[in-house]
Amino acid sequence: MSPGDPVAAAAARIQAAWEGGRICRLSGAGLRARALEAGRLRDAGVLSPEAAAGVAAAAENVALAFEPLGARR
């Protein structure tokens, strides 16, 4: 994955959100892994670059929907 890669960028934002305590670390870790897997499948020619970017964007959106467990409302 290269600089400017939307898949890597989404994975990095997910990781930053869970490390910063903004999202659930459990869902964040799994959805980051999903984004990275989409990048690997793109690199292997299984997914198009557009499809991989879409998977990564969706993973980021879902990850951001889960607040950390025990968070106050």
C-alpha positions as CSV (number, residue, x, y, z in Angstrom):
1,M,0.0,0.0,0.0
2,S,1.4,3.3,-1.0
3,P,1.0,6.9,0.3
4,G,-2.3,8.3,-0.7
5,D,-3.8,4.8,-0.7
6,P,-7.5,5.2,0.5
7,V,-7.4,1.7,2.0
8,A,-4.4,2.4,4.2
9,A,-5.7,5.8,5.1
10,A,-9.0,4.3,6.3
11,A,-7.2,1.6,8.3
12,A,-5.0,4.3,9.9
13,R,-8.0,6.4,10.8
14,I,-9.7,3.4,12.4
15,Q,-6.6,2.7,14.4
16,A,-6.3,6.3,15.5
17,A,-9.9,6.4,16.6
18,W,-9.6,3.2,18.7
19,E,-6.2,4.3,20.2
20,G,-7.7,7.7,21.0
21,G,-10.7,6.0,22.8
22,R,-13.3,7.4,20.4
23,I,-14.5,4.0,19.2
24,C,-14.8,0.4,20.6
25,R,-11.4,-1.2,20.4
26,L,-13.0,-4.6,19.6
27,S,-15.0,-3.6,16.6
28,G,-12.2,-1.2,15.6
29,A,-9.6,-3.9,15.5
30,G,-11.8,-6.2,13.5
31,L,-12.9,-3.6,11.0
32,R,-9.3,-2.3,10.6
33,A,-8.4,-5.9,9.7
34,R,-11.3,-6.0,7.2
35,A,-10.0,-2.8,5.5
36,L,-6.4,-4.2,5.3
37,E,-7.7,-7.5,3.9
38,A,-9.5,-5.5,1.2
39,G,-6.1,-3.9,0.4
40,R,-4.4,-7.3,0.2
41,L,-7.2,-8.6,-2.1
42,R,-6.8,-5.5,-4.3
43,D,-3.1,-6.1,-4.5
44,A,-3.7,-9.7,-5.5
45,G,-6.0,-8.7,-8.2
46,V,-9.1,-10.1,-6.6
47,L,-10.8,-6.8,-5.9
48,S,-10.7,-3.7,-8.1
49,P,-9.1,-0.6,-6.5
50,E,-12.6,1.0,-6.4
51,A,-14.1,-2.0,-4.6
52,A,-11.3,-2.2,-2.1
53,A,-11.7,1.5,-1.4
54,G,-15.4,1.0,-0.9
55,V,-14.9,-1.9,1.5
56,A,-12.4,0.2,3.5
57,A,-14.7,3.2,3.6
58,A,-17.6,1.0,4.8
59,A,-15.4,-0.5,7.5
60,E,-14.5,2.9,8.7
61,N,-18.1,4.1,8.8
62,V,-19.2,1.0,10.8
63,A,-16.2,1.3,13.2
64,L,-17.1,4.9,13.9
65,A,-20.6,3.8,14.8
66,F,-19.5,1.9,17.9
67,E,-18.6,3.9,21.0
68,P,-16.2,2.3,23.5
69,L,-17.9,-0.1,26.0
70,G,-18.6,1.7,29.2
71,A,-18.7,5.1,27.6
72,R,-21.1,7.6,29.2
73,R,-23.9,9.1,27.3
